[in-house]
C-alpha cells in the first residue's frame, strides 16, 4: 500500500473518531420528561439532547424500552401520542 493511501485512510479515521467524540461529549441543552399511557400503564421517563426534539425522542424511546415486548408493540409505542411532555433547559 502506498504511503499516501495509508495517510488518507488514517486521516479519515481520525476525523471520524473526532466527530464521534465531539458528538458524545457536547453539552446537553434540553431535558424532557415524556409520559405515555401504553398497555394500560402510565410510564414516565426523561431524556436529554442538544435540541428539544432530540430530548423528546430520547425520553419516548426510554419509556418504550422497558414497557413493551416485541417489535410490533415497540413500533406502536414509538408512534403513541404522549400524555404529557415537559421540557426544561438544565
ChimeraX attribute file (.defattr): number of C-alpha atoms within 10 A of each C-alpha:
attribute: neighborCount
match mode: 1-to-1
recipient: residues
	/A:1	5
	/A:2	7
	/A:3	8
	/A:4	9
	/A:5	10
	/A:6	11
	/A:7	11
	/A:8	12
	/A:9	12
	/A:10	12
	/A:11	12
	/A:12	12
	/A:13	12
	/A:14	12
	/A:15	12
	/A:16	12
	/A:17	12
	/A:18	12
	/A:19	11
	/A:20	11
	/A:21	11
	/A:22	11
	/A:23	11
	/A:24	10
	/A:25	8
	/A:26	10
	/A:27	11
	/A:28	14
	/A:29	14
	/A:30	19
	/A:31	23
	/A:32	24
	/A:33	20
	/A:34	25
	/A:35	20
	/A:36	23
	/A:37	16
	/A:38	19
	/A:39	10
	/A:40	7
	/A:41	10
	/A:42	13
	/A:43	18
	/A:44	19
	/A:45	18
	/A:46	21
	/A:47	21
	/A:48	24
	/A:49	19
	/A:50	15
	/A:51	14
	/A:52	19
	/A:53	15
	/A:54	16
	/A:55	24
	/A:56	25
	/A:57	18
	/A:58	21
	/A:59	24
	/A:60	28
	/A:61	18
	/A:62	18
	/A:63	25
	/A:64	23
	/A:65	13
	/A:66	10
	/A:67	16
	/A:68	16
	/A:69	10
	/A:70	7
	/A:71	9
	/A:72	9
	/A:73	15
	/A:74	17
	/A:75	12
	/A:76	13
	/A:77	22
	/A:78	17
	/A:79	10
	/A:80	14
	/A:81	15
	/A:82	18
	/A:83	13
	/A:84	11
	/A:85	17
	/A:86	12
	/A:87	17
	/A:88	12
	/A:89	12
	/A:90	8
